[in-house]
Amino acid sequence: MAEKKRRNDASSSSSGGGSNRGESVVGDVGRRRSSCGYCRSGGNTSISHGLWAQSLTVDHYQALLDRGWRRSGCFLYKPEMERTCCPAYTIRLKASDFCPSKEQLRVSKRMQRFLDGTLNVKKRDEFIDEPNTSEASCSGAPAEIAGSAARESLAGKNEEKNVEFLHYLSDKINNAVQAFVGSENFPHDIQLPKASVKEVAPSKRKLLVEGSEDLLFSSNISFQIAAAVSRAAKEAHKVKLSRDSTKHSGQSDELSPNIIAEKLSSSLNQLSEISGLRIRACNGHINFYSANKVVWLDEVVEKVSKSKESYSGSGVKGSCSKKVSKCPRGKSQKLELRLKRSSFDPEEFALYRRYQINVHNDRPDHVTESSYKRFLVDSPLVDVPSLGNGTVPPCGFGSFHQQYLIDGQLVAVGVIDILPKCLSSKYLFWDPNFASLSLGKYSALQEIAWVKENQLKCPSLEYYYLGYYIHSCNKMRYKAAYHPSELLCPLRYHLQGASTVPLRMPNFCVFFCRWVPFEIARPLLDKKPYAILSDFAALPNGEYSEPKALEDNLEMQHDDPVQVDMNDIPVDEDEEMTELDFEDSDDESGSVSGGLTSVLVEDGNVGDTLIGLKGSRLRYQDIQHAFGPPERRYLETQLHRYMRAVGTELSKQMVFSLG
């Protein structure tokens, strides 16, 4: 009778306490080491804990998110924060508190103007020289596009056309790169990155070297190319490339950013003559200067337009002018958002493939249907339909694809999870032809708006989770621009109930927070990549003490009710990893801690762990007698590690599969 009661209790726990939302069944992978997609250190410096999920309830996945976990397909992973090379902090914001920045408002306005037909967004491909095509019968066609951009910019469309002009300069550099591919200067068998020209802010010009007062634009493409060539050379054991075999017989130099910048700058002479811009290489950067110290972008674009018209010649000029004058302003277009359950869609895969190849420079043979399914289609989440009682939004809970269509054409897909407390953004891929619409930012704004709208129908749904924030990776810092955001503390995230737990001390109060406002976390992360974010002290005047002062006060509290491991292991200091590339697990059989020293110890009784064995659901304490001493020691080591990774409560509720 007691055995039957224990089986019933275990079954009730695995089904979420009678919530009828299914059960979670996971297998523990343990610690995993892999190459890092953020810092690209070259070694297996990314360290995380992994689980394979056969099934996962939305409630359990919500709880795992609030412990720093994340999923890639059916694989769940959590960085070992003080060990991994690039500590990743879960970041979220409360949708109802969201305050859009000026840049985010501009993105929305730009999209609206595009839909209204008052903004003609050029596709990137149209900015590339195509002198042999009928549509670009004159050699000056690309600059005529820039000239058109200048005229419309001066008519009040500066911001949008400035972006187009920067794309124009970027494509000129890309053309120069392609001209070198296959020559003695560049290898022909690797995917090279695309150039991006940025405007140099006036405030930064003063910090630069001579000529800085008229420095307008800059590109760091030389560093990216050098890195790509270096990686390819290491793989092929070819580190040296000939610099100029015809002039330096036998003499070779490593293809450094400085050399690449010099070569590309010298090949842009024609652009310099046309535009009046001075193009120079400086410390590996390709810099664009105004010869007449003109510092406003619209004036430079106008100069390009006038110079190009003169260069085109009278007869050709008329032909090109006619083409520009007939360019339509654009008709109004319809944007449609479709939310669908996660499933394979050939049209989505075709868009994903174009995105990965053109934006991330993936090799075509690496972008396969099977890898796409594993990464963005497969999901362990158990779907929950709408109940109509305010506990579930109308679409239900689970994994979804949010499609963005313009006049019926699929231009972007957001891969998201909708959970009891949040919308969790997983990935976005978009049509490269619409890059100037900033679809990444626009989709984030739409997802935040979706949370605000659906909170009226499901009050528990109030947060927008942006994935991981990685302070040591500049390309991942953009997530903090969605204000006010907060980061999950890597140490005390298991605290339940109140968001802060106070510890009273003389003259100030320490708050142990699960979620820490980014404004407070940032100065801590500026000092080192891994920081215990909840270590801040609230002073009477509303300010916060320095972490060192806080540590000194904590050391004096011998009766501190919360024992904290303060041993930070120094970590060496870029778009989010597209897929996890894990190697074999470390041998952790001799270590009970399993390397999870960054977590406040939650070492409960492993006897309460829910075990799945041959279709049965039992507590470990009820089956431990079936194992011999060696097997029992090994299994209990695994269970202790698992409990620390997911927490005591989840170890009682999720099924730890033994086969």
GUKOLSE-209084 format. One record per residue: x, y, z of N, C-alpha, C in turn; residue in one letter. Coordinates in pm, whole numbers, plus 50000, padded with zeros to 5 digits. Atoms other than C-alpha are relative to their C-alpha. Layout:
! GUKOLSE-209084
XYZXYZXYZA/...
//
This chain:
! GUKOLSE-209084
500844987950000500005000050000500875012650000M/499094988549995502845024150088500735001649868A/499314999450129504645014849767499105006249894E/500954994550097501505022949564499835014950020K/500144985649970501175056749741501215007649949K/498804993450048504815065349659499985001249847R/500094999550146504215056649292499035010949956R/500984989650034501135079149285500575013850022N/499384987049972503075107749446500995003749891D/499034997450105505845104049189499325003549869A/500744997150123503345103548903499405013850004S/500584986649986501645134749038501055010849982S/498934990250013504965153149062500445001449856S/499514999450138506015144048708499015006849908S/500994993550084502755157448566499735014250042S/500154986049963503245191248724498985002150109G/500934998449889501135185149032498565000449957G/501385000450043497985177748838499605011449910G/500324988650086498225207548603499604995749859S/500355005350131497605184948300500805006749888N/499144993950101500495201348115501124990649959R/499005009750041502415169248056501074998050106G/498905002349909505675158548215501325003349932E/498674997050050509335167348178500904987950021S/499095011449993511795139348100501345004549942V/498694995050043515495148348081501084989850030V/498805007949975518855131348061501165009450026G/498914991049962521865147148230501254996949918D/498795001450079524875152848003501235003350083V/498884995949918527055169248265500735011849939G/499214988750049529805194448201500454997549857R/499595001050139530565201547838500965011449966R/499064989950048533465219747678499855001149848R/500134998050144533215235247332500745012649960S/499454987450050534665262247112498975010950022S/500884988849968533225296647181499645007649873C/500464992550115531115313946919500045014950020G/499974985649970531585347747087501435005549990Y/498624994850001535295353347157500874992649899C/499255008050098536455326146911501474998450043R/498665001249942539425318647134500844989249932S/499255010550067540375288146930500044987050076G/500025012249919540225263547219498614997050050G/501295003749942537425246047402499825007350133N/500054991449881536995274847644498595003050047T/501394998049959533195275847655499574987850081S/500315010949908532085254947954498565001650049I/501414999449960528465246648032499554986550052S/500655012449954526195220748190498874997149902H/500975003450103523925202047952498994989550042G/501075009849983520645182747953499374997449863L/500845003150116518845164547673498584998450051W/501395000549956515105169247704499164992049901A/500965007350083512715143047569498685007549995Q/501194991549992509835164747684500215009750116S/499804989649899509565196247893498745008450010L/501184991749982506585213948040500405014749997T/499704985650008506345251447992500305005650139V/499744995349863506285255948371501434996850042D/498645003849963509525237048417501035007849919H/499044992350078511225255048130500055014550049Y/499994986649941510155288348281500905000350123Q/499175000649880511775277748607501484998549964A/498615001550043514935267248422500565013149945L/499564986950047515125300848244500395008950117L/499734991749882515015317148586501154994750084D/498775005049939518055296548680501185001249904R/498914997750094520115306948378500124990049887G/499965009850108519275278548140499445005949871W/500524996250131518465281347771500024987549913R/500055011950085517665257047493500475002949858R/499725000250143518975249547144499384987349946S/500755011950037516445226246991499544992950127G/500375007949881515965198547248501154999250100C/498865000049908519325204947414499925012250090F/500034989349902519315225647734501425002150051L/498644997349953522485243047847500015012250090Y/499814989049906523635266048123501495002350018K/498574997549985527055282848129500464998250145P/499364999949869529345275448423500725013350011E/499704985850017529725312248482501445003850037M/498674995649961533025315248668501114992149931E/499025008050072534735289548444500045003149851R/500074998250144533555297548093500695012949957T/499254988450049535415322647876499145012549987C/500904988650020532375344847809498744998050083C/501175001849914529955345448105498755006149936P/501244995950065526375348047976498905001450105A/501014996849899523725364648194498625000649935Y/501374999150049520025359048136499515014350017T/500474986149997518485392948051498525000449965I/501434998750025514845403148061499585014450028R/500594987349961512625433648085498504998050019L/501445000249977509125439748212499355008349890K/500514993650120507135447947902499245012950030A/500804988149968504835472848072500865011950039S/499104989249961507865493148188500915004549887D/499074997450109509595493947849499955014649954F/499874986250049510855528447743500874999749875C/499205000750123511955528547377500965011749988P/499004989650024515085547847289499675007549872S/500214992550123515275573647012500284991349878K/499665008850111516945548046787498894989949974E/501075009750016514205522546852498745006549943Q/501134992850058511535548546776500245002849852L/499684997750141513345556746452499794987449916R/500225012550073513245520146353498524998049971V/501455001450020509465519446401499505009849895S/500444989950096508995551846207500494996649860K/499465003650131511225539645928499184988949937R/500845010750052509205507745889498645005549956M/501304994550035505965527745888500085008049870Q/499834992450123507285550945618500174990749880R/499845009850107508325520845414498654994049961F/501315005850028504855505845447499065010149936L/500854989550058503205539145363500395003349857D/499554997150135505235541045043500785012949988G/499244987550004507025573145139501504997850015T/498585003349989510365555245184500294988749904L/499625010150097511965536044902501274993250048N/498865007449948514235510045061500664992449887V/499255007050105516905498944817500554987050054K/499385012649962518015463244827501515001449986K/498544998949999521715458744901500604996449864R/499455004450127522265440944570499995011249897D/500114989550099521245472444382501145010150012E/498924990749982524245491244518501334994749944F/498775006050052526785467944356500125003149851I/499774996750140528295478044023499634988349910D/500355009950101526735459043735500055006949863E/499904992050123528075477643428499544992749875P/500365007450120527155449543188498514997149990N/501435002650003523445448743271499285011449932T/500764989850071520785467143076499505010750093S/500524990349906519475484243388501085009550048E/498894991449958522925498743462500945001949882A/499254999150124524045506943111501145010050008S/498904990749985526245535543231500814996250122C/499125004149891529235530243455499725007650127S/500254992049881527935556443694498734996350071G/501295003349940524725538343796500034999550151A/500015000349853525705530744158500105013750061P/499884986749943526745566644221498755008149972A/501264993150022523505578444062499024996350111E/500835003749886521785558444334500375008250120I/499554991649890523935576444587499575014449979A/500434986550028523115608944409498545002050029G/501424999449967519425601544434499805000450149S/500094999849854519965594244799500325013750054A/499624986749953521655628044838498875009949981A/501054990350026518855647444673498824998150093R/501125002349911516165630444878500395002850144E/499534996949865518295634045189499885014950027S/500074985749983518555671545138498565004949999L/501414996250000514795671945089499324996150130A/500585003049868514295659645443500034985450037G/499945014349970515175622745439501434996050034K/498585002049972518715625445572500284986350059N/499645011949923518665596545813499904987349916E/500195012250077517265570045580501004999149885E/499095000250114519385580145282501464998950044K/498645001649949522495582645495500344985350015N/499785014349986522075545945572500294993849865V/499785005450134521835538545201501405003649949E/498684995950045525005558545135501094991850067F/499025008449931526905538945400500024986049940L/500045012850069525695507045231500765000949867H/499314997950127527015521444904501514999150020Y/498575000749972530485526645053500424985850038L/499685013849960530385492145211500124990949879S/499985008650118529605476244877501205003049911D/498794996950075532485494944714501204992350057K/498935007749938534825478744966499844985149968I/500245014150033533195444744907500464996849858N/499545002150138533845448844534501514999249994N/498535000249997537485456444608500514986850056A/499605012949943537735425244826499864988949897V/500235010550099536215403644554501025000649887Q/499014998650106538705417644303501324993450037A/498765006049954541545404144516499884984950022F/500195014249970540005369844583500564991549887V/499405009050098541945342644409501345004749948G/498704995150043544945364844344501054995750101S/498955003549906548275362144519499795006650135E/500214992449878546905385544784499004993450095N/501035006049917543805367144906499764985749955F/500375013750039542925330144917498624999949937P/501285000550072539985319544703499064989650057H/500805011349955538665290144903499385002150138D/500634997549871537235307245212498915010449984I/501074990149998534125327345292500505012450073Q/499534987649939535125363345357498835008150051L/501104992149943533025386645575499675012049911P/500444988350072531085416045435500425012650075K/499564987449940532275451645495498825007750056A/500994990949941530395476245711500695013150030S/499434986849978531195513245697499135007450102V/500704992949894530255533346006500375014849998K/499724985849986529925570646053500725002350132E/499234996849880532435584346304499365012050069V/500664989349926530725605146571500965011650022A/499124988449978532085640746607500754999550132P/499365000449869532815634546973501204990750003S/498915009550002535145605846883501155004649910K/498954995750093537065624146610501165006650074R/498964993049926538955644546868500974990450067K/499165009849932540315612547019500964993149904L/499205007050099541925601446696501225008249960L/498734993850039545185610046525499785011049897V/500034988650090546055637346276498964998249889E/501065000350099543375646446030498674995950056G/501225005249940540755635546279498825009549985S/501114990650005538765667446243499134998049876E/500795002250120537675657245891499804985249971D/500295014250014537355619745948498504997950009L/501455001750006533825610045848499554985750023L/500435013949993533605572245810501204990950021F/498935009749979535595541345899499454985949990S/500375014150007535525503845840501134991550057S/499005009049942537285476246033500024986549930N/500095012650073536765449745764501344992849991I/498685006250012540545443845745500284990450115S/499805008849885540565429046095499194987149984F/500855011850018537685405646010500554990849892Q/499425008350106539325394245687501264992950051I/498785006049946542645388445865499684988350091A/500405010949910540875367346128499514988049921A/500525010950082539055346945862501144992749928A/498865006150070542275341245667500874992150098V/499175006849900544155332045985499384986750041S/500675012549963541535306246083500144989649889R/499895009250112541605291145735501434994849986A/498605004050014545395290945733500394989750104A/499695009749895545565272646064499454986349965K/500595012750035543205246145938500794993249888E/499285005750115545205241545618501514999950021A/498574999249968548575246345791500755009149901H/499384990150089549275276245566499875013550066K/500054987549926550085306545777500515011749918V/499384989450078552135326145524499395001149862K/500494997450134550815342045207500955009649930L/499114991150075552815359044932499425013949993S/500474986150001552585396644957500025005849858R/499924995350139553695404744605501104992049932D/498995009250052555435376144426500775005849883S/499334994650117556275396644116501045010450036T/499084989449962558045424444306500934995850112K/499175004349886559395406244606500224985049985H/499825014250029560555373144471500434992550124S/499705008349886560355348044749499745006450133G/500204993349872559645374045014498524999850033Q/501405000949962556385369345208499785005950136S/500394994449872554575385445494498664994350040D/501315004249953551675374745709498975010449964E/501064990950044548435389645583499365006450123L/500464993249879547865414245867498935010349964S/501014989650026545025439945904500605012349933P/499374988350060547475467845817500244998049850N/499735002850141548495451245490498704999649920I/501285000950070544895443545396499415013849980I/500564986550010543785479145470500735008249895A/499234992750099546605493245260499614995849858E/500345004950133545745471244963498605004549958K/501374996150034542015478544978499895015049977L/500054985550016542535515945023500555004349865S/499394996250128544805517944720499114996249883S/500885004350109542195499744511498745008549990S/501194991550000539535525744596500305013949947L/499614986950052541285554144410498905006349916N/501054994450086538465557844160498885006150081Q/501044994549912535925562444437500465013150061L/499464987749942538205588644590499915011549902S/500064989550101538385607844262498585004849976E/501394996650028534635606844212499385008050114I/500714994549885533545615844564500695012050063S/499284989649930536255639644675500414995850140G/499575005449871536755617944981501454995449990L/498665005549993540315609845084499934986850075R/500105013549943540655572745157501394995550039I/498685004049950543555561545374499874988350096R/499915010849902544555531145573500695005550124A/499424995149875545285538145938499834989450108C/500015010149894546215511346193499004988749972N/500875011150036544275484946003498595004149964G/501334995150037541175506545949500055006649863H/500164992550124539955520345617499205012550034I/500624987549959539175556845688499665008749879N/500464990850104537225581445473500025014150058F/499864986249954538165618145512499395009449896Y/500464989650091536605649245363501185009149966S/498854992150043539215667845156499855014650041A/500254985949967537575701145240499495001750142N/500414999749860536925693245605498485001950014K/501465000049989533205688445542499614989050095V/500255009949896531765670645837498554995550003V/501395004449998528095665645748499774990049889W/500165011150094527075633845575499225004149877L/500814996550117524425649545350500805008049898D/499164992350093527015673345205500934990749924E/499125009450068529335644345127499234992249895V/500825007350097526545624944959499695008949881V/500264990650108525665655944759501235001449911E/498754998850077529335659044655500184987949909K/499915012050082529315622944535499075000949881V/500994998850107526175630044334500495009349890S/499574990350099527575661044163501234995149924K/498795004950064530975645544095499694989049902S/500325011350086529415614743947499285004649875K/500694994850116527115634743719500995005849900E/498974994350086530155653343583500814989149933S/499185011050050532065621043544499274992149892Y/500785008650089529215604043356500045004849856S/500044994850136529405627143052498605004149963G/501304994250029526555646142892499014989849948S/500955009450056525055618142689499584989550100G/500325010449903525265591242952499285005850119V/500634993449885524295616043219498515001049980K/501434998850024520955621843054499314986750016G/500585013449988520335584743035499824996250145S/500095003649859521095579743402498985008650071C/500954991049934519085610043508498584995749971S/501345004550037516115596543322499604987950083K/500285011949919516395563943507499655003850143K/500274995949863516515581243844498665007050010V/501244992549992513635604443765498794991049990S/501125009150013511465574643677499914990250115K/500025009249885512295556444000498765002950085C/501254997349928508895552544175500255002550147P/499904997449857508405566044523499594987750079R/500415012149930506825532844611498535000550040G/501405000749959503285521444675499914995150144K/500205004749862501845514045016500034984850001S/499855014549989502575478845135499414995250132Q/500665005849883501005455645387500964990950075K/499215008749914502895440545677499054990850076L/500845009949933501375408645815500854991550093E/499315008649904502455389546126499164987550022L/500685012849980501565352746150500734992150108R/499435008149892502135332546466499564985649981L/500315014150025502355295146406500834991250091K/499255009749921503395264946608501274995949926R/498725003750060506975254246550499864987349917S/500045011450091507115231246247500865003549879S/499154997550117509225227045935499195006149888F/500644992950111508315250945654501095002349895D/498964998450103510305249245326500325014649969P/499764985950029509855286645268500855006450110E/499194994949889511245294445613501444995049989E/498655005350012514205271545556500785006949889F/499334993050110514995288245223500475013950045A/499614986849949515015322145398501154998750100L/498945002449902517145308445684501334997349930Y/498785003650074519645294345435500645012549939R/499484987650058519995327845254500595008950109R/499534991649890520385345845586501354995250052Y/498765005349944523095322845719501175001749903Q/498934999250099525095323245396500425014449975I/499704986250037524835360545324500355008950119N/499774991449883524815375445675501104994350088V/499015006149911526895350645877501124993049925H/498935005750081529035338445586500194985150023N/499915014549985528245301945655500234993449864D/499815007650123529385276845398498684993549961R/501295005850041526405264845189499814985550042P/500165014049964527135228445262499824997950150D/500225001149856526945235945635498585003750040H/501374995749969523425250445616499054989549943V/500805011250046521435218345592498625000050065T/501365001049947517815210145646499984993350136E/499995007249872518635186045928500545008750113S/499464991349895520775211346118499005011050035S/501034989849976518045237646077498894994550089Y/501055006049919515445213946218500454998250145K/499505002249865517625204646517500095013050078R/499734987249934518365241146592498745008150027F/501104990349990515125260146529498604994249986L/501345006050015512275235646467499694990450115V/500235009749893512655207246715499895007150135D/500194994149867511395216047061499444989550095S/500545009649903510815195547376498775005250072P/501084994049923508135219347503498664993449968L/501335005950014504725203847561499005011249974V/500964989650035502095224947386498865000650100D/501154997849911499385239847607499005008649924V/501004992050072496185251447433499385010550090P/500704989749924494225281847538498794993950071S/501115005149920491715274947813498855009950011L/501054989949995489785307347788499675004950139G/500284996049862490055313548162501015010150053N/499054989949957492845339548169501324994750050G/498735005849954495615315248264500934996849885T/499235003050120496795309047907499585010049892V/500374990750107496965334247618499244992849889P/500805006250107494735328247313500794990449911P/499205008850086497605312447117500474987550071C/499495011049921498505288847401501455002150040G/498594999849963501935281047545500754989949913F/499185009450076504795263947364501005007349913G/499014994550093507285269847080499315004549872S/500674993950114506305292346790501015006049903F/499304992150099507545308346471499125012049966H/500704987750034506515344646423500475004549862Q/499654996550137506445351846050499675014749973Q/500214986350044506805386945906499914999949848Y/500215000150143505365390845556499675014149951L/500294987250064505365421945335499404997049864I/500745003050123502755419645061500104985249966D/499995014450020502755382045110501374993749990G/498645005550009506545378445087500594998550139Q/499395002649870508245362345386501345007250008L/498764992149988510955386645502500734997450131V/499325002849872511705375145859499214989550077A/500635010049912510995347346107500655001050137V/499535000049862511295350546484499654986950066G/500225012849929511715317946676499885003350148V/500304995849863510155322447019499354988750079I/500735008649908508885303547321499065008850082D/500984992849918505715315547493499724991750123I/500015007249873505765305647859499085007150099L/500954994049905503645312848168500335014350042P/499644986549954505605344348263500585008849890K/499234992050096507265355347942499864995149857C/499655004050136507925355147573501524999649997L/498565001750006511445341547531500445000049854S/499524998950138513175352747210501204990849981S/498945009950022515375325147070500905003749882K/499194997250119516505335146719499145007549900Y/500684993050109515625357246424500854998849875L/499314999450129516535353346059499135007849902F/500724990750085515625377645785500605000749861W/499594998550139515875385945418501105010549990D/498924990250010519255402645350499665012249914P/500394988850085517565424645088499305011050079N/500704990249918515705442345369500825003950123F/499134997249885518705448145595499835014250052A/500084986049957518185485845600498775002850084S/501174998149915514845481245779500264996150146L/499635003949862516675468746092498954990450057S/501065009449961514365438746119500274993550135L/499705005549867516195425646427499425008850109G/500554990749900515315456746626498495000849989K/501454998650018511865459146474499264988050058Y/500675011949947510995423146564499995000050152S/499964999249854512115428746924498905009450051A/501054990649960509785458846947498634993649985L/501295006850021506945437946806499764989450108Q/500165010249898507585410047055499705006150137E/500324993049874507595434447347498555004649998I/501394995550012504315449047219499044988350014A/500865011849989502905413847193499804996150147W/500125003349857503645407347561499055009750068V/500874990049937501965439947666498544997649962K/501375002450045498895431847458499404987650063E/500555012649950498535396047577499994999150152N/500094999749855499125404447942498595003550045Q/501394996749968495605418647935499124987550000L/500785012450009494355383647850500564989150091K/499345009849913496875364148063500915007750095C/499254991049911498045385048364501384995250039P/498685004949960500985362248447501065002649895S/499084998050111502555369648108500435014649998L/499614986049986504545401348178501445003149961E/498584997450026508235397048080500384996249857Y/499385003150129510275396847762501444995950027Y/498655005249978513395374947780500775000849869Y/499194997750121516145384447534501124989849985L/498935009950009518345353847590501135003550093G/498824997449919521885359347714500595013849966Y/499224987750015523685392247770501444996650033Y/498595003349981527465388947731500795013049996I/499344987049989529285419847853501374999949937H/498655000850055532685407547736500004999049848S/500125000650146531385405347378499225012349954C/500634987450038530665439447227498754998049915N/501135002150090528295425246967498754995350074K/501165004749923526025411547243499505010450098M/500414989749903525765443947441498755007349958R/501174992750049522935457047224498734996650078Y/501225004249930520425437847434499665009150117K/500244991049888520865462247722499355013049955A/500624987950051519505489747494498494999850019A/501445000949974516005476847570499795002550149Y/500004994749863515345496447885498585000050058H/498975003549902514815489948172500174984850009P/499755014349995516415455548159500664996250131S/499385005049878517675433948442500664986749971E/499225012150020520205405748465499814990550116L/500155010449898519895373148653501334998050072L/498795002449923522415369148934500444985549981C/499565013750024524575338348861500164991750126P/499775007249875524775329049230498714997450076L/501155001049910521485335549407498674999449924R/501225000350078518955329349132498964990250051Y/500955010049952517365300849324499075005450107H/500854994549894515845324049586498575001149951L/501404999750038512105320449575499275010650081Q/500824990249928509345343949683500395014149965G/499684986050022510425380049725501205001349906A/498914997850095512705394549458501295003750070S/498804996749925515125406549726499904994350141T/499935005149863516225391650057500965009050078V/499134990349933517565418350297500844993650111P/499125003649889520505413450532500425013150066L/499774987249934520625442150784501415001150056R/498694996949947523975457850869500005014650046M/499944986149955524995490251040500145009549881P/499984989150098524295520550818499564996249859N/500515003450132523175500650517499414986050004F/500685012950009521235470350405500434993049872C/499625007950117522455443050171498764992949946V/501125007050062519895429749924500554988949912F/499645011150086520365395249776498894998649896F/501024999450105518515398649444500184988849899C/499955009250112517655372749187500255007949872R/499904991750120517305399948922500545013750039W/499314987649966519565430448923499875009849884V/500094990050108518895462548725501335001549928P/498774999350079521385466348443500885011750042F/499224988449959522435500748566500904996950119E/499205004149884523685484448886501034989549959I/499115010950040525205454048715501155004949912A/499004995950099527125473148450501365003550061R/498674997049945529875488148671500724987950055P/499365012349953530475453848821500614992349883L/499525007450116530825438148475501105007549927L/498904992450060533095466348360501344996050060D/498765003749931535635453748614500454985949967K/499655013750034535495416848530498784993249938K/501115006250072533385394448304499044992450091P/500875007449908532095372948591499875007750130Y/500244992749876530505390748884498734994650064A/501195003949924528055381049156499135012650010I/500744987550018525505407349061499195003950123L/500854996849885523455404749379500785006150115S/499194994049894526355417849587500045015249987D/499994985549993525345453949621499265004050126F/500574995249875524395474249921499205012649976A/500844988250012521545499149937500275009350118A/499694990249897522645530250128498785008850026L/501164991749967520235554250300499685010449894P/500254989650100520645580150022499634994249863N/500415006250124519635555049756501134995749909G/498875004150081523165549249624500414985950039E/499565013749977524995516249613501494999950030Y/498615000549958528275507249780500844992449899S/499095007450085531345494349599500044985450045E/499975014249963531575456049588501044996950107P/498955002949903534855456549788499555003650141K/500504996049869533255475750073498974990250050A/501015009749962530405451150070500654987150048L/499335012449961532745421150085500635001450138E/499394997949869534575436350381498964998950110D/501055000649900531305440150571499474985850015N/500495013749991530205404950482500964991250080L/499035008149928533435390650621499865001550151E/500174997849856532585405650962498744993450053M/501255005949955529195388350969500174984950015Q/499745014349980530125354751119498724992050009H/501275007249989526475346151172499155002349876D/500734997950125525545353050809499144987849971D/500875011650020522495330850746500164993749862P/499825005650134523435325950379501494998149973V/498605002750026526765308950313500275001549851Q/499744996750139528225322749990501424996349961V/498675002850053531145309549785500435012049917D/499584987850068532935341849685501224997849912M/498785002850074535745324249497499785002049851N/500114997250143535685341049154501264995549930D/498865004250080537925324248901500175009949886I/499854990050106539415350648667499744994049862P/500345004450135538105347848312500635009549899V/499484991650106539935360348003498865005249914D/500974995050092538175383547806500574994249868E/500364994249879530275380046817498615000749979D/501335005050013525985376146712499994986750070E/500165011549915524735347846921500324987149927E/499645012750062525985311846859498794994149929M/501115005650074523875295746594499734985550037T/500215013849959524425260246711501124995850093E/499015004249901526215243246995500824988449947L/499085010150052529255222446909500744994050118D/499475005449876529945200847211500914988149976F/499115011450003532735176347273499634990650113E/500275009749896532935147347511500035006550137D/500094994649866532065153847874501274997350079S/498885002449909534745158048137499654988550093D/500205010449899535195129648383499825006750134D/500294993249875533515142748694499654990250112E/500425010049903533015110348878500655001850136S/499324998349873535485120649144499665012750072G/500324987049940533925154249219498525001250020S/501424998549971530615158149394499495013249950V/500464986750038530465195049311499745001149852S/500234999450144530675188648938500355013449940G/499574987450058532235222648888499015011250016G/501024989749989529075241848977500205008350125L/499724992249879530765263049242499405013849993T/500594986850010529075294249108498595000350053S/501385000949955525785282349248499964998650152V/500215002049858524665286549606499554985650024L/500225014349983524605251049739498544997050035V/501365004849975521175234449718500084984950010E/499735014249993522325200449824498984993350090D/501035006749923519135183049934500214985150000G/499975014549994518325146649971499734994349862N/500205005450134518845129349637498984988750000V/501015010549993516475102649760498665004549947G/501274994850051513605125549655500025002549850D/499924997850144514855128149296499084990549927T/500935008150076512265116049050500744992849888L/499275008350095513645087248841499044993649901I/500745007250102512355073848512500774987649958G/499335012550029513195037348459499014990149940L/500845009850072511585014348201498535003550009K/501394995650004508415035048188499415003250136G/500504997349865508035037748567500545013350050S/499604987549936508265069448776500124997350150R/499765003549860509875063449116501005009850061L/498984992349929511835082149381501264991550012R/498755007449993515485072849397500094991750128Y/499925007249872515125062549762499254986649993Q/500775012350011512675035749647500674989649912D/499355009750090515035019649397501504998850025I/498555000249980518525025849538500514986350042Q/499585013249956518594991249688500274990649883H/499835008650117518554976949334501405001349940A/498674997750055522074990049269501074995350098F/498885003649916525364976749395500745012450048G/499294988449945527714999449598500725008649896P/499324991350099529885010949301499015007749913P/500994993350084526855018249081499265010750079E/500744990449918525105035749369500835012650022R/499154988249979528095058549439500065008549873R/499934992550127528395067749072498685007349973Y/501314994150029524645074049031499705011650095L/500284989349905524415094749349500865012349972E/499184988650041527305116249228499315007549887T/500724993650110525345122648910498765007350050Q/501224993849949522185130249105500295012750079L/499614987849928523945155149333500325011249902H/499654990050101525375172949030498745005249929R/501254996450066521965172748860499165009150089Y/500794992049907520275186549172500545014250009M/499424986649994522725215449191499735007949873R/500204993250128522175223048825498575004949981A/501394996250026518375223848820499275004650126V/500654996049875517575229949188499244988550064G/500645010949925516015208649457498574997449955T/501415001850035512395214949361499824993649863E/500155005850133512815207448992500514985649995L/499525013949998514785175849071498924990650053S/501125008049950511675163749251498864998849899K/501144999450092509355172748963500314994949861Q/499635004950133511245165548640500524985750011M/499585014050001511965129648546501444998949953V/498605002750034515655120348551500044986249936F/500145012550074515745093748282501244991250014S/498945010149998517815062248336499794989849890L/500245009150111516425045848024498694992550014G/
//
